[in-house]
Amino acid sequence: MSKGEETRAAILDEAVAEASRFGLEALTIGQLAQRVGLSKSGLFAHFGSKEDLQLQVLESAVARFVERVVAPGLRAARGVPRVRSLFEHWLAWEQDAALLPGGCVFITLANELDDRPGPLRDRLVGYQRDWIEALATAARIAVEEGHFRAGLDTAQFAHDFYSVFLAYHHFNRLLREPRAEERARRAFDHLVAAAAGPDVPDPEPPAHPAP
C-alpha cells in the first residue's frame, strides 16, 4: 500500500467512526483534516468535495461490513450454522467500539437519510436491501438443508432477524439495558426455533448458556 493509500485509509477509518456517532452531514473537511493531522488542502487531495467524502465514507463502511460480517458469516456451513454465524458477526460489528464508537453506522445513516432523497439515500437503500436479501437467502438455504421447515416465509424471517438487531441497538445504546445482549440472543434463538418447527432438531444449538 502506497503512502497516499495509507493516508486515505486512515482518513476513511476516522470518518466511518465519526459517521457512526454523528452521521454524514456532520462530517466536515476541516474537522476531519484536524483529526487526522492534515491540512484542508491535504485532505482535498483525497476527496474533492464534501459530497465525494460522504459517498466514499458510505462505500468504505460497506466494504468493512462485507469484510467483517458478510464474508466470514458466509464461510460457515450451509443452513442454521450459517444463519447463526451471520448473527454473531453482525453482533460483533455492532460491539466494536474502536471501529464504530456510535454502534452500527448503517443505523445512524438510516435515521439521518430516511427522509432525504438523493444519491446517498439511494445507495444506502440498495445496500440494505442486499443485506436483507442475504439474510433471506441464508434462511432459504436452511430450508433446503432441512434445518428450517418447508414453506417458511424467508422474507419474514429476514425481517424478524433484522428486527432483533435493531431492538438490540436501541436497548443497548439508548436505554443502556444491561441485559440487552442476553435478550437479543434469546429472541434470536426463539426465531431460529420457530423457523425450524417442533419436529426439526437444531443442527447447531446456541453456544452461549441458556438464561
ABEGO torsion letter per residue (X at the ends): XBAAAAAAAAAAAAAAAAAAAAEAAABBAAAAAAAAGBBAAAAAAABABAAAAAAAAAAAAAAAAAAAAAAAAAABBBEAAAAAAAAAAAAAAAABAAABAAEBAAAAAAAAAAABBEAAAAAAAAAAAAAAAAAAAAAAAAAAAGABBBGBBAAAAAAAAAAAAAAAAAAAAAAGBAAAAAAAAAAAAAAAAAAAEAABBBABBBABBBX
